[in-house]
Amino acid sequence: MATTVKCLVWDLDDTVWPGVVLESDGGAPKPEALHTIRTLDERGILHAVASRGEPRAATAHLRMHAIEDMFSAVEIGWGPKSEAIRRIAESLNIGRDTIAFVDNDPVELAEVAAAFPEVRCYPADRIADLPDLPEFTPAAATSEARQRRLLYRAERERKASEAEFSGSDADFLASLNLVMTVSEATEADLVRAHELTERTHQLNTTGVTFDMDELRALCASPRHEVLVASLTDRFGGYGTIGLAVTEKRGADAVLLLLLMSCRVMSRGVGTTLIAEVVRRAHAAGLQPMAEFVATPLNRVMLVTLRFAGFEVAAKDGDRILLACTVPAEDIGGTGHVEVVR
């Protein structure tokens, strides 16, 4: 099965609209381009621009036709389109194998294909067909996916604010007014929860992945608790960024899986979710425990658990069982995040 496209990169002149802006004959966006842009946006697929031209004129044309905000990254200039696509992938923090490119010029398409064979390239005469292709059809379009463009816009504003901030990192975190909402997972959360288990490797305590049916069964099990965490700040939302799965074993509440989106690694919110898991275990009269299985990427999660007051209780091969030795309110690193339950 082809990887679902996460971002469609557009040429502008003679692709999004007929004509060339700098030659004063750039027209209104083509109806099929507008339809494809809006349809894919509803599915959570981002749009970006890699186009030749003068940036100010092209951006003004996008703004005049009220579609500037549809694009999460804009690269307009005279360099190779492949370099523009490389910068777009870096700015959006996505793999080039999840990028597609559409252009009216076969030479430009060939240049990108030669530089990055993993980027899927389409001629402009196929714009109307793109929404019907499987690579542009995610398995499910969640409400969070439909807000993805806004999440990326908020992230750009955060980065700009952080670059201008003159205080310490801790002061900047405090200025964000971070609020984490933690709740038991519902059916509506399962698609995003499954996506997190599939995509999050560095901030995953056991490397476990759960499919939709497994998550659904865990939610229905009286022995298990599945929590999801979302995050907001003064710039907007981050979406669902955390998942915790706990199993009751006698007098213990064992954390089978805890993961956090890498997008929030710098926000120091991992210990906030751990503290909430510990608080819930103590409220139920249970001893908080956690399993950890080392992978090539997830050592940071062991450090996070140890920092949160978990001590090694037992080892079985690669699997470590840890016990929390402190109350939830003493778990460090959570003071800058408000928790809503």
N, C-alpha and C positions, 0 to 999 in steps of 0.2 A: 504494500500500500504506500502511495506517495505521501511524503511529509506534507502536512497542511501548511500552506503559505501563511506567514505571520505579517508580512508587509509587501505590498505591491508598490513598486517604484515606477513613477511615470515620467516620461519625457513630456514636454508641454507643447511647443509649436508643432502644428500638423499632427498632434496626437491627442492631447486633451481638447484643444481647439483647432479649427482650421486656420491656416495662415501663420505668419510670423510677426510677433509683437514689434520687434525692432524695425520691421518693414512697414509698420502701420496698417497691416491687414489682418492682424490677429483678431479672430471673431469670438463670439460667445462659445462656451464649452459645448462640445458635441452632446446631444441627448444621450447617446449610448455611453459616453464617458461619465456623465453625471449619474446615470442609472447604476453603472458598475461601481462607482465610488461610493454611492449611498448604500447600495445593497451589501457590499463587502464590509463597510463600516458597521452596519447593523450586526454582522456576524463576528465582530471583534477583530477583523483584519485591518491593520494599519495601512496608511498611505504615505508615500514620501515622493519627493521630486528629485530627479537627476536630469538636468536639462541644460542645453547650451543657451547663452544669452546674457543680457545685462540684468543682474539681480534685482535692482530697484524697479525696472520696468516690468519684469515678469511678475514680481510680487504684487505690484500695483494692479496688474491685470487679474491676478487671482483674487485680490481683495475686491476689485470692482464687481466681480461676478459672484462674490459671497461664498467662495470655496477655500479661501486661504486657511481657515481653521480646520479643514478636513485633513491637512497634511501634517504629520508628526515630525518630519524632518525635511528640510529644503536645501538642496545643493544646486545652485545655478551659477554657471561660469563657463570657462572655455577649456577646462582640462578633460582628461579621459573620463567617460561615464563609469568605467570600472572603478576608478579612484573615488568617484562620488558615492558609488554603492558601498565601497569599503568603509567610508566614513559614516554612511547611514547605518550600516550594521553595527559599527562601534558605538554610535550615539544612542541607538535603541537597545543595545546589549542583546542582540539576537544573532544567530548563526546565519551565514550567507546561504546555507542550504534551505533556509525558510524564507528567502527573498525571491520575488518574481519581478521581472522588468518588462515594460511595454514601451515600444518606440516605433515610429513610422519608418525609420531609416535602417535598412538591412546592414549597413556598415557598422552602425552603432551597436546593433544587436550582436553582430559577429565579434566586435571588440570585447564586449562584456562576456560573451560565451567563451571566448578564448582565454580571458584572464581568470574567470571564475566559472568553470563548467557546472558547478553546483547551483548556480543561479538560473532559474527557469525563465526563458526569454520568449516573448510573444510579439508578433507584429501588430501594428495598430488596427489592422482590419479584423482582428479577433477580439477587440474590446467587448463587443456585445456578447460574445460567447463565454467570457471568463467566469461569470457567476454560476454557470452550469457545469463547470469542470470540477472533478472531485477534489483537486488540490486547493480549491477555493471554497470548499464546503466542509466546515468543521463538524465533528460528530454532534455537537450540541452548541447552540448559541445562548449562553447564559446571560442574565441581566448584567453580570460583571463584565462579560466579554463586550457587551454593547457599550460599556463605559470605558473601554480600554484607551481610546484616544484621549479622553479627558484625564485618565490616570497619567499618561505620558506627558501631557501638557503640565499637569501639576508638578511632575517630577522635574521638568525643565525649570519651572519657576523656583523650586527648592534649590536646585543646583546654582542658579544665578544668585539667589539670596545668600547661599552659603559662601560663594566666592567673594561676595562683597562684605561678609560679616567680619568685623574686626576683633571680636572676642575669641575665647577659647572654644574648642569643640564641645565641651560640656555646657558652656553658656549657649551655644547655638542650639543644642538639643533641648535645653530648657525653654528656649524661645519658641520652639515649634508647637508647644501645647499638644503633645501627643496623647491620643486617647485610643486604648485598645479595648475592643468589645469582644468578650469571650462568651460563647453560647454552645449548647449542644447542637450537633449537626442535624440538619433536616434534609429531606430529599432534594431540596433546591440547592443545597451546599455540596452535593456529592460529586458533581462534575468537576468543580474547582478543586475539591479535596483530592480526587483521583489525579487531576493534573499536577497538583503539588507533589504527590508521591512519585510521579513519573519524572518530574523535571528537577526536583531539589535533591542534590547529592552532597554538597558541602555541609549543609545545615540539616542533616538527617541522622538521628541517633543510631539507627540500625540498618539503614540502606533498604528497608522493606518497601515494597510497592503493593498497593491494594487496588484491585479492579473495582468497578462499580458494584457488582454483586457482593463482593467481600465487604465493602464499606457499608452497604445496606444491611447486611447480616450483623455486622458489629453494632450498628446503631440500634438494631432491634433486640440485641442480646442483653439480658439483665446483668450479666457479668462484666459488661464492657461499657465504657463511656467514650464517646467520640466528640471532641471539642474542636471548634473552628474559631480562629481569631482574625478579626479585621482591624485595620489601623487607619486613623485619620489624623490630620494635623491642620494647622491654620491655612495651608495651601489647598487642602482637599483630601481625597481618599487615596489609600494605597490598595484597596480591595482586600480580599481574603489572603492573609499572608502567613497563617500558621495552622497547624493541625496537631492534635495530641490524642493518642489512643491509649486508654488505660484499661487494665484487666484486674478484676478482684480475685485474689488468690488467698483464701483464708482470711488472715488478719492484715494482709498486705494489699495495697493498691499499686500495681506494677505498671509503670509507663512503658508500653511496648514500642511506641513510636512517637517521637516528637520531631517536627521539622518546621523550619521557618524559610520563607522565601529569601533568596539571596539579595533581593532588592532592598531589604531592610536590615542587612547585616550591619551597616554603619549606624543604625538607630539604637542599638543596644537593647532591643526589646525581647531577646530570647529569654533572659532571666525573668521577665515579667510574666510570660506564659508559664514558665516552670513554677514560679511562685503561686500562680493561680491553681495549677495542678496539685501542688503541695497543700494549699489551703483547702481544696475540695476533699482531698484524702483525709486530712485531719478532721474536717467537719463530719465526715462519715465514720470517724473512729478508727481509721486505718493507718498503717505505716506506709508513708510514701517510699516507693522503690522505683528504680529505673533500669532497664536493660540497655546495654550499649554493645554494638558490634562494629569493630573497626573496619573501615573501607579505605581505599587509597585517598579519599577526599574529605572524610568527615571528622578529622581529629579535633577541629574547632568545637564540635558539639560535646566532646568529652571534656574539654577545657571549660565549656559553659556549664556543664553539670557539676563539675568539681567546684567551680567558682560559686555556684548556687548552694553549696553545702552538702553535696552528695559524696559519700565515701564508699570505697570499694568494699563490698560485703562478701562476694564470692566470684570465682572465675571458673569458666568451663570452656577451655579452648579459646576461641576468639571472642566468646561472649562473656561480658562482664555484667554482674549484678551490683547495683549501687543502692545505698540506703541514704535517705535524707536525714541529716542530723540536726537541722535547725528549723525553727518555725518559719512559716511563710513570710512573716513581717520582717524577718532578719535576713532574707535573701537579698544580696546586694544588687545594685545596678537598676533598681526599679523606680527610684524616686522621681524620675522625670516623665513617667508614663502613668496617666490615669487609667484605671481599669473599670469598665462598665460591664455588668453581668446581665 
